[in-house]
Amino acid sequence: LPQSLLLNKKILITAGPTQEAIDPVRYISNHSSGKMGLSIANEAARRGAQVTLVLGPTALNAAHPAIKPVNVTSAEEMYLAAADHHKQADVAIFSAAVADYRPEKPAAEKIKKDQANYTIPLVKNPDIAQSLGAIKRPNQYHIGFALETDEGYGSAKKKLKSKNLDFIVLNSLLDPEAGFQKDTNKATLIFKSKEEIKTPVITKEALAKIILDHLESLMGTTETT
Ligand code: C5P
């Protein structure tokens, strides 16, 4: 068997949800389990990569000894950890479901229910994939995800461009087999430099293999010999 092009490569993976504090006992978050990112981390480690997994709060754990987990809670923490590891990374895979907004000023004490209505001012979180995409070096590869509740092709193409990705993996929640907490997925891989491909319904482990096969094929075609 030929050696994997990922052997000894440094791969940064963001995975899982983020939690944005409202007060000391409450937060805003989403349904991400981190399964897709963990599957990619495990498969990349199996291929000999050195993986840094920047992981939001989830019950799941990294399984392979070649994975260095960095546990974070909020989007800002995830951004700082990812930016730090991105400097050395050959590949960055953004699979985290980052909260788009956070409470502007988390309350220091538990908020009491003595008002009929309560409004929480929100401010925008940093877009990790976009910020790091803006400083991406020519020899770095970036992969992102797009989860849409509609068909989503047009917005995925926009994200591919605005986040400066080499390819984006589009999942649609219209597919009953795809999405949060599920073990299976069905995806369209949309590339910067070639025709897109659609996968059938497959496990997240199988999708991880397909994603890394396509990454290796991009690395192989751009590598000078
Ligand atoms: O814009 P949207 O959230 O749909 O983009 C999804 C892609 O961007 C995913 O790869 C996700 O990990 C990444 N992202 C990010 N930081 C954010 C929001 C999204 O890295 N604040």
Boltz pocket constraint, residues with backbone or C-beta under 6 A from the ligand:
constraints:
  - pocket:
      binder: B
      contacts: [[A, 14], [A, 75], [A, 94], [A, 95], [A, 96], [A, 97], [A, 98], [A, 99], [A, 100], [A, 125], [A, 126], [A, 127], [A, 128], [A, 129], [A, 130], [A, 143], [A, 144], [A, 145], [A, 146], [A, 147], [A, 159], [A, 163]]
      max_distance: 6.0
